[in-house]
Amino acid sequence: MSHPRHGLDEIIHAPVRLSIMAILAAADTVEFRFLKDEIEVSDSLLSKHIQTLEKAGYVLVVKAFVGKRPKTWLSLTDEGRDAFQSYMAGTPHT
């Protein structure tokens, strides 16, 4: 199995998750609503993909209140940043 596709990170490879990772890689922290608007997906779909990335250890999710409104901020972990860089370089993430 030497074809390059065998080395792709299946967690990142899904189009929505790849979009999430690309946006987060370009910023320190991104607010959920901004990410949702940029990727053009529903709250529930974005939440589902974020849970997958968080479970893999690629994304850090921070929830807090600003005034009386709940806010969610997202950022890549060091592992997530390394995985995304490996993915973009076409090399397996170790």
C-alpha positions as CSV (number, residue, x, y, z in Angstrom):
1,M,0.0,0.0,0.0
2,S,2.2,2.8,-1.2
3,H,-0.4,5.0,-2.8
4,P,-0.3,8.5,-1.1
5,R,-4.0,8.3,-0.2
6,H,-3.2,5.7,2.4
7,G,-1.3,8.3,4.3
8,L,-4.1,10.8,4.4
9,D,-5.4,11.7,7.9
10,E,-9.0,10.5,7.6
11,I,-10.1,12.8,10.5
12,I,-9.0,15.9,8.5
13,H,-9.9,14.6,5.1
14,A,-13.7,15.3,5.3
15,P,-14.4,18.5,3.4
16,V,-16.0,20.3,6.4
17,R,-13.3,19.3,8.8
18,L,-10.6,20.3,6.3
19,S,-12.2,23.7,6.0
20,I,-12.3,24.0,9.8
21,M,-8.7,23.1,10.1
22,A,-7.6,25.5,7.3
23,I,-9.4,28.4,9.0
24,L,-8.1,27.6,12.4
25,A,-4.5,27.2,11.1
26,A,-4.6,30.8,9.9
27,A,-5.6,32.2,13.3
28,D,-4.9,31.9,17.0
29,T,-8.6,31.7,18.0
30,V,-11.8,31.7,16.0
31,E,-15.4,32.3,17.3
32,F,-17.9,29.6,16.4
33,R,-20.3,32.0,14.6
34,F,-17.5,33.3,12.4
35,L,-16.4,29.8,11.5
36,K,-20.0,28.8,10.8
37,D,-20.5,31.7,8.5
38,E,-17.2,31.2,6.6
39,I,-17.8,27.5,6.0
40,E,-21.5,28.0,5.3
41,V,-22.8,25.1,7.3
42,S,-25.5,24.7,10.0
43,D,-24.8,25.0,13.7
44,S,-25.5,21.3,14.2
45,L,-23.2,20.1,11.3
46,L,-20.4,22.3,12.5
47,S,-20.8,21.1,16.1
48,K,-20.6,17.5,14.9
49,H,-17.4,18.0,13.0
50,I,-15.9,20.0,15.8
51,Q,-16.6,17.2,18.2
52,T,-14.7,14.8,16.0
53,L,-11.7,17.1,15.8
54,E,-11.8,17.7,19.5
55,K,-12.0,14.0,20.3
56,A,-8.9,13.5,18.1
57,G,-7.1,16.1,20.1
58,Y,-6.8,18.5,17.1
59,V,-9.1,21.3,18.3
60,L,-9.5,23.1,21.7
61,V,-13.0,24.3,22.5
62,V,-13.5,27.1,25.0
63,K,-17.0,28.1,26.1
64,A,-17.8,31.2,28.2
65,F,-20.4,33.9,28.6
66,V,-20.0,37.4,27.2
67,G,-22.5,39.4,29.1
68,K,-25.5,37.1,29.0
69,R,-24.7,35.4,25.7
70,P,-22.8,32.1,25.4
71,K,-19.8,32.1,23.1
72,T,-17.6,29.4,21.9
73,W,-14.0,29.9,20.7
74,L,-11.9,27.3,18.8
75,S,-8.2,26.9,18.3
76,L,-5.9,24.3,17.0
77,T,-3.9,22.3,19.6
78,D,-0.2,21.7,18.9
79,E,-1.1,18.2,17.7
80,G,-3.8,19.6,15.5
81,R,-1.4,22.1,13.9
82,D,1.2,19.4,13.3
83,A,-1.5,17.1,11.8
84,F,-2.7,19.8,9.5
85,Q,0.8,20.7,8.4
86,S,1.5,17.0,7.7
87,Y,-1.8,16.7,5.8
88,M,-1.0,19.7,3.6
89,A,2.5,18.4,2.9
90,G,1.1,15.0,2.0
91,T,3.1,13.2,4.7
92,P,1.6,10.9,7.3
93,H,1.1,12.5,10.8
94,T,3.1,10.7,13.5
